[in-house]
Amino acid sequence: MSQGPRSGLAAVSSALLAMSRHLEVRDVLKTIVASARELLDAQYAALGVPDDHGGFAQFVVDGVSDAQWKAIGPLPRQHGILAAMLHEATPERLADVRKDPRFEGWPSAHPDMVDFLGLPIRDGDEVIGALFLANKNCPKPEGSCGFTEEDEELLSILAQHAAIALTNARLYERSRELTIAEERSRLAHELHDAVSQKLFSLRLTAQAAAALVDRDPTRAKDEMQQVAMLAAEATDELRAAVVELRPAALDEDGLTATLRTHVQVLDRAHTARVTFAARSFRALPAAQEEAMLRVAQEALHNALRHSGAAHVDVTVDRRGSGAVLRVTDDGSGFDPQSIRRAGRHLGLVSMRDRTSGVGGTLTVESAPGKGTTIEMEVPGG
């Protein structure tokens, strides 16, 4: 085994136990990377989970500061040695990664790496990630790799258990998503049954009233009263459904606590740093708080899924008797006019509708390469 500071069976056992403690994918990835770096006494460690578009859905590092990671820029693409481990699924142990013919360089802020050890993470025949270590903390004779065959064997054991932990975490998150989807399906079914019956009755009654207007005005008036009653009942059914769909946490904890929890979950689930701050905020009417939460969720989704941002910041502030929500990212940005001309919306239509529905205003500031800021201002109640 490696002669690093935590060599031996106890160290391996500790690393495997740490991986098994977490259910969230983001936490599992962080634990795998930190365990590998400490176990093999390396200066840097990283784990990449590929997407289907030549990039990485998640890329977690250990040994790099937040400031340095931000300066490095967007997540790497699947190229060079990273691609070799993902597509050829073979281990790589190199004395100097920079001299490998597949090496394609790295950003100026990237730390200098020399000796290198990388292994694919497999789930059966599928490669679900790749684990990388660089700069072994040990004396290295000129031209030799600090990582040994024993290190490679140890990392292989860790990678096998990492595959199990990562697969379990994905299954857990998928089961949670299915539970939410099933609940939404149940509500949609109930809404369809209750409201569609009322609307069908309302339509028939209105037709009957129209047929009676000329020959029996008294009965037509009775039918119109029935129409009004059915319309009121349908409205009540819709209102009840909307209340049930309203996030429970919003009713129990309020907007700031709900947003803070949501942001913390996203920060763990994504490689981007997601932060939240509330300044002098006071409670607003329920409709406004729900609209602000939905707009924040949509803006966060765009930033984390489409912008390649390294940092997304969410704030809510008091402004007069109302409040302002701001979601800012340092991602790739876009031209709002081009998006509109191309018929793409990135959820902007939904965000504007929700904002105008509570008497607010929505501002979008973005440009290619300049990040994006979504600002929503609502009046007080």
Secondary structure, 3 states (H helix, E strand, C coil): CCCCCCCCHHHHHHHHHHHHCCCCHHHHHHHHHHHHHHHCCEEEEEEEEECCCCCEEEEEEECCCHHHHHHHCCCCCCCHHHHHHHHHCCCEEECCHHHCCCCCCCCCCCCCCCCEEEEEEEECCEEEEEEEEEEECCCCCCCCCCCCHHHHHHHHHHHHHHHHHHHHHHHHHHHHHHHHHHHHHHHHHHHHHHHHHHHHHHHHHHHHHHHHCCCCHHHHHHHHHHHHHHHHHHHHHHHHHHHHHCCHHHHHHCHHHHHHHHHHHHHHHCCCEEEEEEECCCCCCHHHHHHHHHHHHHHHHHHHHHCCCCEEEEEEEEECCEEEEEEEECCCCCCHHHHHHCCCCCCHHHHHHHHHHCCCEEEEEECCCCCEEEEEEECCC
